[in-house]
Amino acid sequence: MRLLNLFKIALKAIVLNKMRTLLTMLGIIIGVASVIAMLAIGEGSKESIRTTISAMGSNMITIRPGADVRGPAKGSGGDVQTLTLKDYEAIKKQADLLSYITPMVNGGGQVISGSNNWPSSIYGVNTEYLDIKVVGLQSGSMFTEADVQGAAKVALIGQTVVENIFTNGTDPVGQMIRFNNIPFKVIGVLEEKGENTFGQDQDDVVIAPYTTVQKRILAIDYLNQVMASAVSEEDAPDAVLQVTEILREQHKLMDEEEADFYVKSMEELISTFSSTSEMLTLLLVAVASISLLIGGIGIMNIMYVSVKERTKEIGLRMAVGGRGSDILMQFLIEAILISITGGILGVILGLAATFFIEKFLHWPTSVALYSIVISFIVCAVTGIFFGWYPAKKAAALDPITALRYE
């Protein structure tokens, strides 16, 4: 009953000073809203990265020439010629943890159809490429193994290429195009995929047999990379190790020698981007938490002023039998009520800000339940921590001195 009375007294004191209470809560409101919004943006970006990269093929493994970018670089994949068809054939023959594998060569140039032309990229691959990239055909068909062996001049094109060189709405399948003046027959159109995590347009591509691109476009006998797909996402790390061992043996590398290639799975890429996203999120949350600290200091300041203003009231209560613990509890309850109310308003504002960010700025967001729980815990702790000192000062007042206070 005593606690209930103290709660009523504290609530009445808060209601009597509405504007001061609101200004006191402002730091808490902004702090909690900022923390929730920042965590929502961080979680949303992580989920978006994972979803986008998984859409590129969650089991996908890439093998590139040159040293691993995390070590001393020997050169980029474009100017290093340490990956060959023999390497691809060795991996295909020996790696039992891979379900699909394709060599890849690529280059840039102009795609031409009639009077229309468009700068694009051509990728030379084999018949398993679409299975690795998890992309389908909107129309037409994939080229065959016979086309690969015969270096046939056939191609698949993406939606961006279609929109820019077949502007009159002509069905591209069966039409002739030129890439750097080499004629290709369009036999299929790829499904639209949009931009990937790196902002690259996945529909601005021309796909052709790797033998054709090697001989007729690039005039090279090495590979820019090899792409593969692990049997399952769980097998991807083991598949990376297996491919690494095969290539080290293929390149006759000693144990202490640095590899002249590097092998990466999509899981590594997801992990790298997620770690970066987490660091940025923590930085944003740390900045947002400063508002909570300022809000807590504001509560302590206002409660301290409140103690000074109500010195006579405190003295009167203590003179008629009020105990120091009651005064302590009363002011502590006031501080906690201000913190919790500010926390509730902060959560509402944070959720509204998150909705605004996703709806109008089109940033991916995801509100985590733990961010709301943590906010409430922080609010309660802030109220107790910053309200304790002024409350203790009020409880320690001498009744006679307090009654004489002007």
CORDA-V295841 format. One record per pair of residues at least 4 apart in sequence whose C-alpha atoms are under 7 Angstrom apart, sorted by the first residue. I is the first residue (numbers start at 0). J is the second residue. D is the distance in Angstrom with one decimal. If there is no record, write none. Layout:
<<I | J | D> <I | J | D>>
//
This chain:
<<0 | 4 | 6.3> <1 | 5 | 6.3> <2 | 6 | 6.1> <3 | 7 | 6.3> <4 | 8 | 6.2> <5 | 9 | 6.1> <5 | 329 | 5.4> <6 | 10 | 6.1> <6 | 329 | 7.0> <6 | 332 | 6.6> <7 | 11 | 6.1> <8 | 12 | 6.3> <9 | 13 | 6.4> <9 | 329 | 5.9> <9 | 330 | 6.9> <9 | 332 | 6.4> <9 | 333 | 5.1> <10 | 14 | 6.2> <10 | 333 | 6.9> <11 | 15 | 6.2> <12 | 16 | 6.7> <13 | 17 | 6.4> <13 | 20 | 6.4> <16 | 20 | 6.0> <17 | 21 | 6.1> <18 | 22 | 6.2> <19 | 23 | 6.1> <20 | 24 | 6.2> <21 | 25 | 6.2> <23 | 294 | 7.0> <23 | 297 | 5.8> <23 | 298 | 5.8> <23 | 301 | 6.9> <24 | 28 | 6.1> <24 | 294 | 6.7> <24 | 337 | 6.2> <24 | 338 | 6.7> <24 | 341 | 5.0> <25 | 29 | 6.1> <25 | 294 | 6.9> <26 | 30 | 6.0> <26 | 290 | 5.6> <26 | 291 | 6.1> <26 | 293 | 6.1> <26 | 294 | 3.8> <27 | 31 | 6.0> <27 | 290 | 6.8> <27 | 291 | 5.2> <27 | 294 | 4.7> <27 | 338 | 6.8> <27 | 341 | 5.5> <27 | 342 | 6.4> <27 | 345 | 7.0> <28 | 32 | 6.1> <28 | 341 | 5.0> <28 | 342 | 5.9> <28 | 344 | 6.0> <28 | 345 | 3.9> <29 | 33 | 6.0> <29 | 290 | 6.5> <29 | 345 | 6.2> <30 | 34 | 6.2> <30 | 287 | 5.7> <30 | 288 | 5.9> <30 | 290 | 4.4> <30 | 291 | 4.6> <31 | 35 | 6.2> <31 | 291 | 6.9> <31 | 342 | 6.2> <31 | 345 | 5.0> <31 | 346 | 6.3> <31 | 374 | 5.9> <32 | 36 | 6.1> <32 | 345 | 4.6> <32 | 346 | 5.6> <32 | 348 | 5.5> <32 | 349 | 3.7> <33 | 37 | 5.9> <33 | 287 | 5.3> <33 | 349 | 6.4> <34 | 38 | 6.0> <34 | 284 | 5.4> <34 | 287 | 5.5> <34 | 288 | 6.6> <35 | 39 | 6.0> <35 | 349 | 5.5> <35 | 370 | 5.8> <35 | 371 | 6.8> <36 | 40 | 6.2> <36 | 349 | 5.4> <36 | 352 | 6.5> <36 | 353 | 5.4> <37 | 41 | 6.2> <37 | 280 | 6.6> <37 | 283 | 6.2> <37 | 284 | 6.0> <38 | 42 | 6.0> <38 | 280 | 6.3> <38 | 284 | 6.9> <38 | 370 | 6.9> <39 | 43 | 5.9> <39 | 353 | 6.9> <39 | 364 | 5.0> <39 | 365 | 4.7> <39 | 366 | 4.6> <39 | 367 | 6.6> <40 | 44 | 6.0> <40 | 363 | 6.5> <40 | 364 | 4.6> <40 | 365 | 6.6> <41 | 45 | 6.3> <41 | 276 | 6.4> <41 | 277 | 6.7> <41 | 280 | 5.1> <42 | 46 | 6.2> <42 | 364 | 6.5> <42 | 365 | 5.5> <43 | 47 | 6.0> <43 | 363 | 4.8> <43 | 364 | 3.8> <43 | 365 | 4.5> <44 | 48 | 6.0> <44 | 363 | 5.8> <44 | 364 | 6.7> <45 | 49 | 6.2> <45 | 273 | 5.5> <45 | 276 | 6.4> <46 | 50 | 6.0> <47 | 51 | 6.0> <47 | 363 | 6.7> <48 | 52 | 6.0> <48 | 196 | 6.4> <48 | 269 | 6.9> <49 | 53 | 5.9> <49 | 269 | 5.8> <50 | 54 | 6.1> <51 | 55 | 6.6> <51 | 195 | 6.4> <51 | 196 | 6.2> <52 | 56 | 6.9> <52 | 57 | 6.8> <52 | 196 | 6.8> <52 | 265 | 7.0> <52 | 269 | 6.9> <53 | 57 | 4.1> <55 | 132 | 5.6> <55 | 133 | 6.7> <56 | 131 | 6.4> <56 | 132 | 5.3> <56 | 133 | 5.8> <57 | 232 | 6.5> <57 | 265 | 5.9> <58 | 228 | 5.2> <58 | 229 | 5.1> <58 | 231 | 6.1> <58 | 232 | 4.9> <58 | 235 | 6.1> <58 | 265 | 6.6> <59 | 131 | 6.4> <59 | 227 | 5.7> <59 | 228 | 4.4> <59 | 229 | 6.4> <59 | 264 | 6.0> <59 | 265 | 5.8> <60 | 226 | 5.9> <60 | 227 | 5.1> <60 | 228 | 5.8> <60 | 263 | 5.6> <60 | 264 | 4.4> <60 | 265 | 6.4> <61 | 225 | 5.9> <61 | 226 | 4.7> <61 | 227 | 6.4> <61 | 262 | 5.8> <61 | 263 | 5.4> <61 | 264 | 6.4> <62 | 224 | 5.6> <62 | 225 | 5.0> <62 | 226 | 6.3> <62 | 261 | 5.8> <62 | 262 | 4.5> <62 | 263 | 6.6> <63 | 76 | 6.1> <63 | 223 | 6.7> <63 | 224 | 4.6> <63 | 225 | 6.6> <63 | 260 | 5.6> <63 | 261 | 5.5> <63 | 262 | 6.6> <64 | 76 | 5.3> <64 | 79 | 6.0> <64 | 80 | 6.7> <64 | 81 | 5.5> <64 | 82 | 5.6> <64 | 224 | 6.7> <64 | 259 | 6.2> <64 | 260 | 4.2> <64 | 261 | 6.5> <65 | 73 | 5.8> <65 | 74 | 5.8> <65 | 75 | 6.3> <65 | 76 | 6.0> <65 | 79 | 5.9> <65 | 259 | 4.7> <65 | 260 | 4.6> <65 | 261 | 6.8> <66 | 70 | 6.7> <66 | 71 | 6.8> <66 | 72 | 5.3> <66 | 73 | 5.6> <66 | 258 | 6.2> <66 | 259 | 5.1> <66 | 260 | 5.3> <66 | 261 | 6.2> <67 | 72 | 6.8> <67 | 260 | 6.7> <67 | 261 | 5.1> <68 | 72 | 5.9> <74 | 78 | 6.5> <74 | 79 | 6.2> <75 | 79 | 6.3> <76 | 223 | 6.2> <77 | 223 | 6.4> <80 | 221 | 6.0> <81 | 259 | 6.7> <82 | 86 | 6.4> <82 | 221 | 6.0> <82 | 222 | 5.4> <82 | 224 | 7.0> <83 | 87 | 6.6> <83 | 221 | 4.7> <83 | 222 | 5.4> <84 | 88 | 6.1> <84 | 221 | 6.8> <84 | 222 | 6.9> <85 | 89 | 6.1> <86 | 90 | 6.2> <86 | 246 | 6.7> <86 | 249 | 6.8> <87 | 91 | 6.1> <87 | 102 | 6.4> <87 | 225 | 6.8> <88 | 92 | 6.1> <89 | 93 | 6.0> <90 | 94 | 5.3> <90 | 242 | 6.4> <90 | 245 | 6.5> <91 | 100 | 6.7> <94 | 241 | 6.6> <94 | 242 | 6.5> <96 | 229 | 5.8> <96 | 230 | 5.5> <96 | 234 | 6.9> <96 | 238 | 5.4> <97 | 227 | 6.7> <97 | 228 | 5.6> <97 | 229 | 4.3> <97 | 230 | 5.2> <97 | 238 | 6.8> <98 | 228 | 5.7> <98 | 229 | 5.7> <98 | 230 | 5.0> <99 | 127 | 6.0> <99 | 131 | 6.4> <99 | 227 | 5.4> <99 | 228 | 5.2> <100 | 127 | 6.5> <100 | 226 | 5.7> <100 | 227 | 4.0> <100 | 228 | 6.4> <101 | 124 | 6.0> <101 | 125 | 5.6> <101 | 127 | 6.2> <101 | 128 | 6.1> <101 | 225 | 5.8> <101 | 226 | 5.4> <101 | 227 | 6.2> <102 | 124 | 5.8> <102 | 125 | 6.8> <102 | 222 | 6.7> <102 | 224 | 6.4> <102 | 225 | 4.5> <102 | 226 | 6.3> <103 | 122 | 6.7> <103 | 123 | 5.4> <103 | 124 | 5.0> <103 | 209 | 6.4> <103 | 222 | 6.0> <103 | 223 | 6.0> <103 | 224 | 5.3> <103 | 225 | 5.5> <104 | 122 | 5.8> <104 | 123 | 5.0> <104 | 209 | 6.3> <104 | 213 | 6.9> <104 | 222 | 5.5> <104 | 223 | 4.9> <104 | 224 | 6.7> <105 | 121 | 5.5> <105 | 122 | 4.4> <105 | 123 | 5.9> <105 | 223 | 6.9> <106 | 120 | 5.7> <106 | 121 | 5.5> <106 | 122 | 6.9> <107 | 119 | 5.9> <107 | 120 | 4.3> <107 | 121 | 6.1> <108 | 118 | 5.6> <108 | 119 | 5.8> <108 | 120 | 6.3> <108 | 178 | 6.5> <108 | 179 | 5.7> <109 | 116 | 6.3> <109 | 117 | 5.5> <109 | 118 | 4.5> <109 | 119 | 6.0> <109 | 178 | 5.6> <109 | 179 | 5.6> <110 | 116 | 5.4> <110 | 117 | 5.2> <110 | 118 | 6.2> <110 | 119 | 6.5> <110 | 176 | 6.9> <110 | 177 | 5.7> <110 | 178 | 4.7> <110 | 179 | 6.9> <111 | 115 | 5.8> <111 | 116 | 4.3> <111 | 117 | 6.6> <111 | 164 | 6.8> <111 | 176 | 5.6> <111 | 177 | 5.0> <111 | 178 | 6.4> <112 | 116 | 6.3> <112 | 164 | 5.8> <112 | 176 | 5.0> <112 | 177 | 6.6> <115 | 164 | 5.1> <116 | 164 | 5.9> <117 | 163 | 6.4> <117 | 164 | 6.6> <119 | 203 | 6.1> <119 | 204 | 6.1> <120 | 204 | 5.3> <120 | 205 | 6.2> <121 | 204 | 5.9> <121 | 205 | 4.6> <121 | 206 | 5.8> <122 | 205 | 6.2> <122 | 206 | 5.0> <122 | 207 | 6.3> <123 | 206 | 6.1> <123 | 207 | 5.0> <123 | 208 | 5.0> <123 | 209 | 3.5> <123 | 212 | 5.4> <124 | 128 | 6.2> <124 | 207 | 6.4> <124 | 208 | 5.2> <124 | 209 | 4.4> <125 | 147 | 6.6> <125 | 208 | 5.7> <125 | 209 | 6.2> <126 | 142 | 6.6> <126 | 143 | 6.3> <126 | 144 | 6.5> <127 | 131 | 6.5> <128 | 132 | 6.2> <129 | 133 | 5.7> <129 | 134 | 5.3> <129 | 135 | 6.7> <130 | 134 | 6.8> <131 | 227 | 6.3> <131 | 228 | 5.5> <134 | 190 | 6.7> <135 | 189 | 6.2> <135 | 190 | 5.6> <136 | 140 | 7.0> <136 | 187 | 6.8> <136 | 188 | 5.8> <136 | 189 | 4.5> <136 | 190 | 5.2> <137 | 188 | 5.5> <137 | 189 | 5.4> <137 | 190 | 4.8> <138 | 187 | 5.6> <138 | 188 | 5.3> <139 | 172 | 6.2> <139 | 186 | 5.5> <139 | 187 | 3.9> <139 | 188 | 6.3> <140 | 186 | 6.0> <140 | 187 | 5.1> <141 | 187 | 6.5> <142 | 146 | 6.1> <143 | 147 | 6.6> <144 | 148 | 6.2> <145 | 149 | 6.0> <146 | 150 | 5.8> <146 | 151 | 4.9> <146 | 208 | 6.9> <147 | 151 | 6.5> <147 | 208 | 5.1> <147 | 209 | 6.9> <147 | 210 | 6.1> <150 | 208 | 6.5> <150 | 210 | 5.1> <150 | 211 | 4.4> <151 | 211 | 6.2> <152 | 182 | 6.8> <152 | 183 | 4.8> <152 | 184 | 6.4> <152 | 211 | 6.5> <153 | 183 | 5.0> <153 | 184 | 4.7> <153 | 185 | 5.9> <153 | 186 | 6.5> <153 | 207 | 6.1> <154 | 183 | 6.1> <154 | 184 | 6.0> <154 | 185 | 5.0> <154 | 186 | 5.9> <154 | 205 | 6.5> <154 | 206 | 5.4> <154 | 207 | 4.6> <155 | 185 | 5.8> <155 | 186 | 5.9> <155 | 187 | 4.7> <155 | 188 | 5.5> <155 | 189 | 6.7> <155 | 205 | 5.7> <155 | 206 | 4.9> <155 | 207 | 6.5> <156 | 160 | 6.4> <156 | 161 | 6.9> <156 | 187 | 6.7> <156 | 188 | 5.1> <156 | 189 | 6.1> <156 | 204 | 5.9> <156 | 205 | 4.5> <156 | 206 | 6.2> <157 | 161 | 6.4> <157 | 188 | 5.9> <157 | 189 | 5.0> <157 | 202 | 4.4> <157 | 203 | 5.6> <157 | 204 | 5.3> <157 | 205 | 6.5> <158 | 162 | 6.1> <158 | 189 | 6.8> <158 | 191 | 6.0> <158 | 202 | 5.3> <158 | 203 | 6.9> <159 | 163 | 6.3> <159 | 202 | 5.3> <159 | 203 | 4.9> <160 | 164 | 6.1> <160 | 203 | 5.6> <160 | 204 | 6.9> <161 | 165 | 5.4> <162 | 166 | 5.8> <165 | 169 | 6.0> <171 | 185 | 6.4> <172 | 185 | 5.2> <172 | 186 | 5.1> <172 | 187 | 5.6> <173 | 184 | 6.3> <173 | 185 | 5.4> <173 | 186 | 5.8> <174 | 184 | 5.9> <174 | 185 | 5.6> <175 | 182 | 6.7> <175 | 183 | 5.7> <175 | 184 | 4.6> <175 | 185 | 6.1> <176 | 182 | 5.7> <176 | 183 | 5.3> <176 | 184 | 6.3> <177 | 181 | 5.1> <177 | 182 | 4.3> <177 | 183 | 5.8> <178 | 182 | 6.5> <191 | 202 | 6.1> <192 | 201 | 6.0> <192 | 202 | 6.2> <193 | 200 | 5.8> <193 | 201 | 5.7> <193 | 202 | 6.3> <194 | 198 | 5.3> <194 | 199 | 5.2> <194 | 200 | 4.4> <194 | 201 | 5.6> <195 | 199 | 5.5> <195 | 200 | 6.7> <195 | 201 | 6.6> <207 | 211 | 6.9> <207 | 212 | 6.8> <208 | 212 | 6.6> <209 | 213 | 5.9> <210 | 214 | 6.1> <211 | 215 | 5.6> <212 | 216 | 4.9> <212 | 217 | 6.1> <213 | 217 | 5.2> <213 | 218 | 5.3> <213 | 219 | 5.4> <213 | 220 | 6.6> <214 | 218 | 4.7> <214 | 219 | 6.6> <229 | 234 | 6.3> <229 | 235 | 5.3> <229 | 238 | 6.3> <230 | 234 | 6.4> <231 | 235 | 6.5> <234 | 238 | 6.0> <235 | 239 | 6.2> <235 | 264 | 6.5> <236 | 240 | 6.5> <237 | 241 | 6.1> <238 | 242 | 6.1> <239 | 243 | 6.1> <239 | 262 | 6.2> <239 | 263 | 6.7> <239 | 264 | 6.8> <240 | 244 | 6.2> <241 | 245 | 6.3> <242 | 246 | 6.2> <243 | 247 | 6.1> <243 | 262 | 6.7> <244 | 248 | 6.2> <245 | 249 | 6.0> <246 | 250 | 5.9> <247 | 251 | 5.9> <247 | 252 | 5.2> <247 | 258 | 6.9> <248 | 252 | 6.3> <252 | 256 | 6.0> <263 | 267 | 6.6> <264 | 268 | 6.8> <265 | 269 | 6.1> <266 | 270 | 6.0> <267 | 271 | 6.1> <268 | 272 | 6.2> <269 | 273 | 5.9> <270 | 274 | 6.0> <271 | 275 | 6.4> <272 | 276 | 6.1> <273 | 277 | 6.0> <274 | 278 | 6.3> <275 | 279 | 6.4> <276 | 280 | 6.1> <277 | 281 | 6.1> <278 | 282 | 6.2> <279 | 283 | 6.2> <280 | 284 | 6.1> <281 | 285 | 6.0> <282 | 286 | 6.3> <283 | 287 | 6.2> <284 | 288 | 5.9> <285 | 289 | 6.7> <288 | 292 | 6.5> <289 | 293 | 6.2> <290 | 294 | 5.9> <291 | 295 | 6.1> <292 | 296 | 6.3> <293 | 297 | 6.1> <294 | 298 | 6.3> <295 | 299 | 6.4> <295 | 381 | 5.7> <295 | 385 | 5.8> <296 | 300 | 6.1> <296 | 385 | 6.6> <297 | 301 | 6.1> <298 | 302 | 6.0> <298 | 334 | 6.8> <298 | 385 | 6.5> <298 | 386 | 6.8> <299 | 303 | 6.0> <299 | 385 | 4.9> <299 | 386 | 5.5> <299 | 389 | 6.6> <300 | 304 | 6.3> <301 | 305 | 6.0> <302 | 306 | 6.2> <302 | 386 | 6.8> <302 | 389 | 6.0> <303 | 307 | 6.5> <303 | 389 | 4.9> <304 | 308 | 6.2> <305 | 309 | 6.1> <306 | 310 | 6.0> <306 | 389 | 6.8> <306 | 393 | 5.9> <309 | 313 | 6.2> <310 | 314 | 6.2> <310 | 401 | 5.4> <310 | 404 | 6.8> <311 | 315 | 6.1> <311 | 401 | 5.3> <311 | 402 | 4.9> <311 | 404 | 6.3> <312 | 316 | 6.3> <313 | 317 | 6.2> <313 | 401 | 7.0> <314 | 318 | 6.0> <314 | 398 | 4.3> <314 | 399 | 6.8> <314 | 401 | 4.6> <314 | 402 | 5.1> <315 | 319 | 6.4> <315 | 402 | 6.4> <316 | 320 | 6.6> <316 | 321 | 5.1> <317 | 321 | 4.1> <317 | 322 | 6.1> <317 | 398 | 5.8> <318 | 398 | 5.9> <321 | 325 | 6.5> <322 | 326 | 6.6> <323 | 327 | 6.1> <323 | 394 | 4.5> <323 | 395 | 6.7> <324 | 328 | 6.0> <324 | 394 | 6.6> <325 | 329 | 6.1> <326 | 330 | 6.4> <326 | 393 | 6.6> <326 | 394 | 5.3> <327 | 331 | 6.1> <327 | 390 | 4.8> <327 | 391 | 5.7> <327 | 393 | 6.7> <327 | 394 | 5.1> <328 | 332 | 6.0> <329 | 333 | 6.4> <330 | 334 | 6.3> <330 | 390 | 5.1> <331 | 335 | 6.2> <331 | 383 | 6.5> <331 | 386 | 5.5> <331 | 387 | 6.1> <331 | 390 | 5.9> <332 | 336 | 6.0> <333 | 337 | 6.2> <334 | 338 | 6.2> <334 | 382 | 4.9> <334 | 383 | 6.9> <334 | 386 | 5.1> <335 | 339 | 6.0> <335 | 379 | 6.0> <335 | 382 | 4.3> <335 | 383 | 6.1> <336 | 340 | 5.9> <337 | 341 | 6.0> <338 | 342 | 6.0> <338 | 378 | 5.2> <338 | 379 | 6.3> <338 | 381 | 6.8> <338 | 382 | 5.2> <339 | 343 | 6.2> <339 | 375 | 6.9> <339 | 378 | 5.7> <339 | 379 | 6.2> <340 | 344 | 6.3> <341 | 345 | 5.9> <342 | 346 | 6.1> <342 | 374 | 6.8> <342 | 375 | 6.1> <342 | 378 | 5.9> <343 | 347 | 6.4> <344 | 348 | 6.1> <345 | 349 | 5.9> <346 | 350 | 6.1> <346 | 371 | 6.8> <347 | 351 | 6.2> <348 | 352 | 6.0> <349 | 353 | 6.1> <350 | 354 | 6.2> <351 | 355 | 6.2> <352 | 356 | 6.1> <353 | 357 | 6.3> <353 | 364 | 6.8> <354 | 358 | 5.9> <355 | 359 | 5.7> <356 | 360 | 5.0> <356 | 361 | 6.4> <356 | 362 | 6.1> <357 | 361 | 4.6> <357 | 362 | 5.0> <357 | 363 | 6.0> <357 | 364 | 6.2> <368 | 372 | 6.4> <369 | 373 | 5.9> <370 | 374 | 6.1> <371 | 375 | 6.4> <372 | 376 | 6.3> <373 | 377 | 6.0> <374 | 378 | 6.1> <375 | 379 | 6.2> <376 | 380 | 6.1> <377 | 381 | 5.9> <378 | 382 | 6.2> <379 | 383 | 6.3> <380 | 384 | 5.8> <381 | 385 | 5.8> <382 | 386 | 5.4> <383 | 387 | 5.7> <386 | 390 | 6.1> <387 | 391 | 6.0> <388 | 392 | 6.2> <389 | 393 | 6.3> <390 | 394 | 6.2> <391 | 395 | 6.1> <392 | 396 | 6.6> <396 | 401 | 6.5> <397 | 401 | 6.0> <398 | 402 | 6.2> <399 | 403 | 6.4> <400 | 404 | 6.2>>
//
